[in-house]
Amino acid sequence: MTQQMTQQAEQHAGPYTRFDLEDAISNLQNIETDLQTVLERIMDHDVRPTDDELSNVLIGLIEMTKFRGEKLSMIFESLVKYRKIL
């Protein structure tokens, strides 16, 4: 985690609860649904996305997964630091 993210975690430590952690875990698992949507678009439509379009979608999914993982880490570290979770 970067120093900036650690500072953000410290600033936002008060409102985080275990439910925020559960939501962050659930959001990280959305990648399965996202990939299913991409697969359906490729397999079930008459017009297949171009390689460029498909690459852009996959790059976006990779970045979104990174963001979700960073948020999950920030929430978890905040909860541990402030002993809201052991």
C-alpha positions as CSV (number, residue, x, y, z in Angstrom):
1,M,0.0,0.0,0.0
2,T,1.3,3.4,-0.9
3,Q,1.9,6.1,1.7
4,Q,-1.0,8.2,0.2
5,M,-3.3,5.2,0.7
6,T,-2.2,4.7,4.2
7,Q,-2.9,8.4,5.0
8,Q,-6.3,8.0,3.4
9,A,-7.0,4.9,5.6
10,E,-6.0,6.9,8.7
11,Q,-8.3,9.8,7.7
12,H,-11.3,7.4,7.0
13,A,-10.7,5.0,9.9
14,G,-13.6,6.2,12.0
15,P,-16.5,5.2,9.7
16,Y,-15.2,1.8,8.6
17,T,-16.8,-1.2,10.0
18,R,-16.6,-4.9,9.4
19,F,-19.6,-4.5,7.0
20,D,-17.4,-2.2,4.9
21,L,-14.9,-4.9,4.8
22,E,-17.5,-7.5,3.7
23,D,-18.7,-5.1,1.0
24,A,-15.2,-4.6,-0.3
25,I,-14.6,-8.4,-0.4
26,S,-17.9,-8.8,-2.3
27,N,-17.1,-6.1,-4.7
28,L,-13.7,-7.7,-5.5
29,Q,-15.5,-10.8,-6.4
30,N,-17.6,-9.0,-9.1
31,I,-14.8,-9.8,-11.6
32,E,-16.6,-13.1,-12.2
33,T,-19.8,-11.4,-13.3
34,D,-17.9,-8.9,-15.3
35,L,-16.0,-11.6,-17.2
36,Q,-19.3,-13.5,-17.8
37,T,-20.7,-10.4,-19.4
38,V,-17.7,-10.1,-21.7
39,L,-17.9,-13.7,-22.6
40,E,-21.6,-13.5,-23.4
41,R,-21.0,-10.4,-25.6
42,I,-18.4,-12.4,-27.5
43,M,-20.3,-15.6,-27.9
44,D,-23.9,-14.6,-28.1
45,H,-23.9,-11.6,-30.5
46,D,-23.8,-11.6,-34.2
47,V,-21.2,-8.8,-34.3
48,R,-18.1,-9.7,-32.4
49,P,-16.1,-6.9,-30.7
50,T,-12.9,-6.0,-32.4
51,D,-9.6,-7.0,-30.9
52,D,-9.1,-3.4,-29.9
53,E,-12.5,-3.1,-28.2
54,L,-11.9,-6.4,-26.4
55,S,-8.4,-5.3,-25.3
56,N,-9.8,-2.0,-23.9
57,V,-12.5,-3.9,-21.9
58,L,-10.0,-6.3,-20.4
59,I,-7.6,-3.5,-19.5
60,G,-10.4,-1.7,-17.8
61,L,-11.4,-4.8,-15.9
62,I,-7.7,-5.3,-14.8
63,E,-7.6,-1.7,-13.5
64,M,-10.9,-1.9,-11.8
65,T,-9.8,-5.1,-10.0
66,K,-6.7,-3.3,-8.8
67,F,-8.7,-0.4,-7.5
68,R,-11.1,-2.8,-5.7
69,G,-8.1,-4.7,-4.2
70,E,-6.5,-1.4,-3.0
71,K,-9.7,-0.3,-1.3
72,L,-10.1,-3.7,0.4
73,S,-6.5,-3.4,1.7
74,M,-7.1,0.1,2.9
75,I,-10.2,-0.9,4.8
76,F,-8.6,-4.0,6.3
77,E,-5.5,-2.1,7.4
78,S,-7.6,0.6,9.0
79,L,-9.7,-1.8,10.9
80,V,-6.7,-3.7,12.2
81,K,-4.8,-0.5,13.1
82,Y,-7.7,0.8,15.1
83,R,-8.5,-2.6,16.6
84,K,-11.9,-2.7,15.2
85,I,-11.0,-6.2,13.9
86,L,-8.4,-8.6,15.2
